[in-house]
Amino acid sequence: MSTIFDYLKNNQYDSFYDKEFTVLDALALTELAYLPFEDLVPADISTQNYISLQQLSEQFEEKFQGKYPPLGMVNAHRLKLLSYLSSFKRYKHIRALAFDNEVSLDSQKQFAAITYQVKPKEYLVVFRGTDDSIIGWKEDFHMTYMKEIPAQLAAKDYLTQICSHLDGKFWLAGHSKGGNLATYAACQAEPSFQEKIREIYSFDAPGLHSSIRNSDNFKAIEGKILSIIPENSIVGMMLETPETDLVVKSKTFGLLQHLMVSWEIEGDQFKVVPKVTEDSIQVDQTLKTWTANLSEEDLRDFFDLFFGLFIEAGIHRFGDMTVDTAGKIQKLIENRKNLSPEQEAMMDRLSRQLIDTRIQVWKDSLPVFPKLTPFKLPDHFQEKLPKFDELHLTDKIRSLLPDKPKDEA
C-alpha cells in the first residue's frame, strides 16, 4: 500500500520544471503546515524574506533539538515529511514565507497559514486545519450554526494580503478546517484575485454555511475546487460541502482515515473507490439531523458549556493534560458538578438526543424484507397428498398437531 511518502521518494529527482506541481505535492506541503514554525518562517509577505525548506529543517532541529511539546502538533509522520521535503531535490529549494498563527480565547479564533513559493510566480497558499488548542476545536463546532467564524474572516484577510503583494498564480489548499478556510477565502476574494487562483485543494474538509454555499461568489470559484475525502469520511461530509471529486482508499479505519498520510496512492494519483462507506453516510446523517432539530441558541449554549469545562480547568491545549493530570481531572469533575440544574439538564438532553438520533439512523438503514405471502397448493395437488390418517402417525405425535376435522386434514 503506497502512501504520500512513496510518492515523494519516487519523484524526488524531478524538479518542478521537469514535472509540474501536483495535488500530491500540495498534500505533502499541507500536512507540513501543521508543524510549529513560529519564529522560523518569516511573517513578512515578501519573496525577499523567505526561508527554503532545507534551511527550515535545519533551524527547526536546532530550535527543538528533539524535545517537542507533549500531545502537540509534532508527530513522527510530520517529522518524516520535513526530512523528505528538506532533502529531496524536488522540494528542498521551495521557499516558505508569510507564516501566521493566531489563537485567541477572547475572539474564539484559531487560525494559521503559510505560503510556499514553488517556482517564480507560482505559489501554494496553505491554511492549517484544527490544531491542538481547545479553542480551535470549539471554533470548529461553531460552524454548525454560525454563518462565519473568526478564522474564516482571518483567512479572507490573509489571502487578500498575499494576492496584493505577490505577483503570479496561486494554488490554495487546506486539510480539515483548513480546506474550509481555503474555500471561504477564495469565494470571498475580489474577482481580480479569483482569476489568479489555479485550483483549490480541499482535503477532507467540512463545507460552508448554506447561505455562502449558494452565493454567486461561491459559484464563481466552484469549478476550481478539487474536493477529496477518504472512504470513511466524517469531517469532510459536514455542512454544505461541494460535490466530492475523489473518494480515496485509506490503509486505516474509522476516524483515523482523516489523517492524510493514511491515504493510498497509485503511481502519481490517489487510489480511489466508488463511494464512501455506509458508516460515513450514517454519521453524516446523524449530525445533520441532530443539528437541524436544535436551535442556534441550543447549539451555542451546548458547545460553550462543553468546552468551557476544559478551559475553566486550565486545559487550553491537549498537552496541558500531561501537567498535573490528576488535578486537571478533579477540576473537570468539579466544573461539571458546579453546573446549574438548567445547564446540566440541557447538556444531558442534547447528549441523549444525539445518541438517540444515531440509533434511529442505524435502525432506518436496516434492510426491509418483504412479507411472505401464504402459499397454497392447487387443489389437484392437494387431492394427491396423503391424509394424516393414512400416514399412521402415532398418537403422541398427533397430539402435538392442532385439532382439525378429519375431512380438513
C-alpha positions in Angstrom: 0.0 0.0 0.0 1.7 3.1 -1.2 1.2 6.5 0.6 2.5 10.0 0.2 5.9 9.0 1.3 6.3 6.6 -1.6 5.2 9.3 -4.0 7.8 11.8 -2.6 10.6 9.2 -2.9 9.6 8.2 -6.4 9.6 11.8 -7.6 12.5 13.2 -5.5 14.8 13.8 -8.5 12.2 15.5 -10.8 12.3 19.3 -10.5 9.1 21.3 -11.0 10.4 22.2 -14.4 10.6 18.6 -15.3 7.3 17.6 -13.7 4.5 20.0 -12.9 3.2 20.6 -9.4 0.5 18.1 -8.5 -2.2 17.7 -5.9 0.0 15.1 -4.1 2.8 17.8 -3.8 0.1 20.0 -2.3 -1.0 17.3 0.2 2.6 16.9 1.5 3.1 20.7 1.9 -0.4 21.0 3.5 0.5 18.3 6.1 3.8 20.0 6.8 2.0 23.3 7.7 0.8 21.7 11.0 4.4 21.9 12.4 5.1 24.8 14.8 7.1 27.2 12.5 6.8 30.2 14.8 10.0 32.3 14.8 11.3 30.2 11.9 9.3 31.2 8.9 9.1 34.9 8.4 5.7 36.6 8.8 6.6 39.1 6.1 4.9 38.7 2.7 7.9 39.2 0.6 9.9 36.9 -1.6 13.0 38.8 -0.4 12.3 37.5 3.1 11.9 33.8 2.9 13.4 30.5 4.0 14.0 27.4 2.0 12.7 24.0 3.3 16.3 22.9 3.6 17.1 25.8 5.8 13.8 25.5 7.7 14.6 21.9 8.6 18.0 22.8 10.0 16.6 25.6 12.1 13.7 23.5 13.3 16.1 20.9 14.6 18.3 23.5 16.1 15.3 25.1 17.9 13.7 22.0 19.3 16.6 19.5 19.5 14.2 16.6 19.6 12.2 18.0 22.5 8.6 18.8 21.4 5.5 19.8 23.4 3.6 16.7 24.5 0.4 15.8 22.6 1.1 18.7 20.3 1.3 19.1 16.5 4.7 17.4 16.1 4.5 13.7 15.4 6.6 11.0 13.7 5.0 11.3 10.2 5.3 15.1 10.1 8.9 14.9 11.1 9.4 12.3 8.4 7.8 14.6 5.9 10.0 17.5 6.9 13.0 15.2 6.5 11.9 14.2 3.0 10.9 17.6 1.8 14.0 19.3 3.1 16.4 16.8 1.5 14.8 15.8 -1.8 15.9 17.7 -4.9 12.3 18.4 -6.0 11.3 20.1 -2.7 14.3 21.4 -0.7 14.5 24.7 -2.6 10.8 25.6 -2.1 10.6 28.8 -0.2 8.4 29.4 2.8 7.1 32.8 3.8 4.2 34.7 5.4 3.6 32.3 8.3 0.7 33.5 10.5 -0.5 31.7 13.6 -3.2 33.2 15.9 -5.0 31.5 18.8 -7.3 33.8 20.8 -9.6 32.9 23.6 -11.2 36.3 23.6 -12.2 36.2 19.9 -12.7 32.4 19.9 -10.3 32.0 17.0 -7.7 29.5 15.9 -6.0 30.4 12.6 -2.8 29.5 10.9 -1.5 29.9 7.3 1.7 29.7 5.3 2.7 30.4 1.7 5.2 28.4 -0.3 6.9 29.7 -3.4 7.2 26.6 -5.7 8.7 28.4 -8.7 9.0 32.1 -9.6 5.5 33.5 -9.7 3.9 30.2 -8.6 2.7 29.8 -5.0 0.8 27.4 -2.8 -1.2 29.1 0.0 -1.9 26.6 2.8 -4.4 27.1 5.6 -3.8 24.9 8.6 -6.6 22.8 10.0 -7.6 22.5 13.7 -4.5 22.4 15.9 -4.2 21.0 19.5 -5.9 24.0 21.1 -9.3 23.6 22.8 -10.5 26.9 21.4 -9.7 25.6 17.9 -12.0 22.6 18.4 -14.7 24.9 19.9 -14.5 27.1 16.8 -15.0 24.1 14.6 -18.3 23.3 16.2 -19.3 26.9 15.9 -19.6 26.2 12.2 -22.7 24.1 12.9 -24.7 27.2 13.5 -22.6 30.3 12.6 -22.6 31.8 9.1 -19.0 32.8 9.5 -16.4 32.1 12.1 -13.4 34.3 13.1 -10.9 32.0 11.4 -12.7 32.4 8.0 -12.5 36.2 8.2 -8.8 35.9 9.0 -8.3 33.6 6.0 -10.0 36.1 3.8 -7.7 38.9 5.0 -4.6 36.7 4.7 -5.4 35.8 1.0 -6.1 39.4 0.2 -2.7 40.4 1.6 -1.0 37.6 -0.3 -2.6 38.4 -3.6 -2.0 42.1 -3.2 1.7 41.7 -2.5 2.7 38.8 -4.7 2.5 38.7 -8.5 1.7 35.3 -10.0 -0.6 32.3 -9.9 -1.8 30.6 -6.8 -2.9 27.2 -5.6 -4.9 27.1 -2.4 -5.0 24.1 -0.1 -6.1 23.0 3.3 -6.9 19.9 5.4 -10.0 19.7 7.6 -10.9 23.2 8.7 -8.1 24.4 6.6 -9.9 23.3 3.4 -12.9 25.1 4.6 -10.8 28.3 5.1 -9.2 28.0 1.7 -12.6 27.7 0.0 -14.1 30.5 2.0 -11.2 32.8 1.4 -11.4 32.1 -2.4 -15.1 32.7 -2.7 -14.8 36.0 -0.7 -11.9 37.3 -2.7 -12.1 40.1 -5.3 -12.7 38.9 -8.8 -9.2 40.0 -9.9 -7.8 37.8 -7.1 -10.0 34.9 -8.0 -8.6 35.0 -11.5 -5.1 34.4 -10.0 -6.3 31.1 -8.4 -5.5 28.0 -10.4 -7.1 25.4 -8.2 -8.3 24.9 -4.6 -7.4 21.6 -2.9 -9.9 20.7 -0.2 -8.7 17.7 1.8 -11.5 16.1 3.9 -12.8 19.5 4.8 -16.3 20.5 6.1 -18.4 22.6 3.9 -19.7 26.2 4.2 -22.8 27.7 5.6 -25.7 27.2 3.1 -26.0 31.0 2.5 -22.4 31.1 1.3 -22.6 27.8 -0.5 -25.5 29.1 -2.6 -24.0 32.6 -3.3 -22.7 33.9 -6.6 -19.3 34.4 -5.0 -19.1 30.6 -4.4 -20.3 29.8 -7.8 -17.5 31.9 -9.3 -14.8 29.6 -7.9 -16.7 26.3 -7.6 -15.2 24.9 -10.7 -11.7 25.4 -9.3 -12.4 23.3 -6.2 -11.0 19.7 -6.0 -12.7 18.0 -3.1 -11.0 14.9 -1.8 -12.3 12.7 1.1 -11.4 9.3 2.4 -13.9 6.4 2.1 -15.0 6.7 5.7 -15.1 10.4 5.8 -16.8 12.2 8.7 -15.4 15.7 8.8 -15.5 16.1 5.0 -19.2 15.3 5.0 -20.2 18.0 7.4 -22.2 21.1 6.5 -22.9 22.2 2.8 -20.0 20.5 1.1 -19.1 21.0 -2.6 -19.5 17.9 -4.8 -16.9 15.4 -4.0 -14.4 14.8 -6.8 -12.4 11.9 -5.3 -13.1 9.3 -2.7 -9.8 7.9 -1.6 -8.9 4.5 -0.2 -7.2 4.5 3.2 -5.0 2.0 4.8 -6.6 2.6 8.3 -10.2 2.7 9.5 -12.8 4.9 11.2 -12.0 8.4 12.2 -8.2 7.7 11.7 -8.9 8.0 7.9 -9.0 11.7 8.5 -5.1 11.5 8.6 -3.9 12.3 5.1 -0.8 10.1 5.4 -3.1 7.1 5.6 -4.5 7.7 2.1 -3.3 5.3 -0.5 -1.7 6.3 -3.8 -1.1 4.5 -7.1 1.7 6.0 -9.1 1.1 9.7 -9.2 -2.6 9.6 -8.3 -4.8 8.7 -5.4 -6.2 5.2 -5.2 -9.9 5.9 -5.5 -13.0 3.9 -4.5 -16.5 4.4 -6.0 -18.2 5.8 -2.9 -18.0 6.4 0.9 -18.9 3.7 3.3 -22.3 3.2 4.8 -21.0 4.2 8.2 -19.8 7.5 6.8 -23.3 8.2 5.4 -24.9 7.3 8.7 -22.7 9.5 10.8 -23.2 12.4 8.4 -27.0 11.9 8.5 -26.8 11.7 12.3 -25.0 15.0 12.7 -27.1 16.8 10.2 -30.4 15.6 11.7 -29.2 16.4 15.3 -28.2 20.0 14.4 -31.3 20.5 12.2 -33.6 19.7 15.2 -31.8 22.2 17.5 -31.9 26.0 17.6 -28.8 28.1 17.2 -29.1 29.0 20.9 -29.2 25.4 22.0 -26.1 24.6 19.9 -24.2 27.7 21.1 -25.0 27.0 24.8 -24.1 23.3 24.5 -20.7 23.9 22.9 -19.9 26.9 25.2 -20.6 24.7 28.2 -18.9 21.6 27.0 -15.6 23.3 26.0 -15.9 25.8 28.9 -15.5 22.8 31.3 -12.0 22.2 29.9 -10.9 25.9 29.6 -12.0 26.7 33.2 -10.0 23.7 34.3 -6.9 25.3 32.8 -6.8 22.9 29.8 -6.2 25.2 26.8 -4.3 22.6 24.8 -4.3 18.8 24.8 -0.7 18.9 26.2 -1.9 20.7 29.3 -3.4 17.4 30.4 0.1 16.0 30.9 0.9 18.5 33.7 -0.9 17.8 37.0 -3.2 15.3 35.2 -5.0 14.2 38.4 -5.6 17.9 39.4 -6.9 18.7 35.9 -9.3 15.7 36.0 -10.5 16.7 39.5 -11.1 20.2 38.3 -13.2 18.9 35.3 -15.3 16.9 37.7 -15.8 19.9 39.9 -16.8 22.1 37.0 -19.3 19.5 35.9 -20.8 19.4 39.4 -21.0 23.3 39.5 -23.3 23.5 36.5 -26.7 24.8 37.4 -29.7 22.4 37.2 -30.8 24.0 34.0 -27.4 23.7 32.4 -27.0 20.1 33.4 -30.4 19.2 32.1 -29.7 20.9 28.8 -26.4 19.1 28.3 -28.0 15.8 29.2 -30.9 16.4 26.9 -28.8 17.3 23.9 -26.4 14.4 24.5 -29.2 11.9 24.8 -30.8 13.4 21.6 -27.6 12.9 19.7 -27.3 9.2 20.9 -31.0 8.6 20.1 -30.6 10.1 16.6 -27.6 7.9 15.9 -29.6 4.8 16.9 -32.6 5.8 14.9 -30.4 6.4 11.8 -28.9 3.0 12.2 -32.4 1.4 12.5 -33.6 3.2 9.5 -30.7 1.8 7.5 -31.5 -1.8 8.2 -32.9 -3.7 5.2 -36.6 -4.2 5.0 -37.6 -7.7 3.9 -40.9 -8.2 2.0 -43.6 -10.1 3.9 -44.0 -13.7 2.8 -47.4 -14.4 1.1 -49.2 -17.6 2.1 -48.5 -20.4 -0.3 -51.3 -22.8 -1.2 -51.0 -25.8 -3.5 -53.5 -26.1 -6.3 -56.5 -28.3 -5.4 -55.5 -31.1 -7.8 -52.1 -31.4 -6.0 -53.8 -31.4 -2.6 -56.0 -34.2 -3.6 -53.0 -36.4 -4.4 -51.4 -35.8 -1.0 -52.0 -38.4 1.7 -54.3 -37.6 4.6 -52.9 -37.6 8.1 -54.8 -40.8 8.9 -53.1 -42.5 6.0 -49.6 -41.6 7.4 -50.3 -43.7 10.5 -48.8 -41.1 12.9 -48.6 -42.2 16.5 -51.0 -40.8 18.9 -48.2 -38.9 20.7 -47.2 -37.0 17.6 -50.8 -36.5 16.6 -51.4 -34.8 20.0 -48.9 -32.1 19.0 -50.9 -31.2 15.9 -53.8 -28.7 16.1 -57.2 -30.3 16.2 -58.9 -30.4 12.9 -61.8 -32.3 11.5 -60.6 -35.3 9.6 -62.2 -34.2 6.4 -60.0 -31.0 6.6 -56.8 -32.8 7.5 
